[in-house]
Amino acid sequence: MDSRVRAMTWNIWWRFGPRWRERQPGILATIERFTPDVVALQEVWGADGTTQAEEFAQALGYHAMFGAPSYPVAPDPALDPDHAGVELGVALLSRWPITSAEAIPMPSRHRAWDPVVLNASVAHPAGPLPILVACLEHATTYSDDRLAQAALLADLATDPATDGPCPSLVMGDLNAAPDSAVLRPLRDVLVDAWVAGHGSADAVTLPSTASFRPTTER
């Protein structure tokens, strides 16, 4: 039995920006191109009885689960008519059925609302595949919350109740560098899938504050 899993995680930026509708086909096409088995999504919208994840799942033939709220908080008051009454959360897409899912509140001393981690189990052919999808606190001034949230993910990922043929996957926007002290609780008990999968050593994640200049060739 092949127990491998092809996993993707992606912050898809909710309905922020002036042309969020135009991004949807590109996001869907990228997922189709890389053919992941499971996809962890952050900054996912939910509105009018559906969610962005459910729309993607329908187009892909996948299964979907959504949990809210998550970081950052949706604008209030709404900055655009498209923002009014729209949730912001995290989601999981899976080519295999999602057999269980629970939105668990994460520690958050500095917010007036409780961000959640999506704790799910997927029916992988080799057996239950536990998956956690989360977006951690992004404010570096709230590092106590960031550390507590990472510790919660570590506890959930190593829960003896999830022991089985498949390892637990923790996926999401962790808002910290891989060697950050914030992520130490995770590093202490989990294996970095990028390293284990022989991902490129020079791959980087750039912050939103990074600036880019177009280049031309002559």
URDAWO-V201907 format. One record per helix or strand of 2 or more residues. SS is the DSSP state (H for helix, E for strand). FROM is the first residue (numbers start at 1). TO is the last residue. If there is no record, write none. Layout:
# URDAWO-V201907
[[SS;FROM;TO] [SS;FROM;TO]]
This chain:
# URDAWO-V201907
[[E;7;11] [H;20;34] [E;38;47] [E;50;51] [H;52;60] [E;63;68] [H;81;83] [E;87;94] [E;98;105] [E;116;124] [E;127;135] [H;140;157] [H;160;162] [E;169;173] [H;181;189] [H;193;196]]
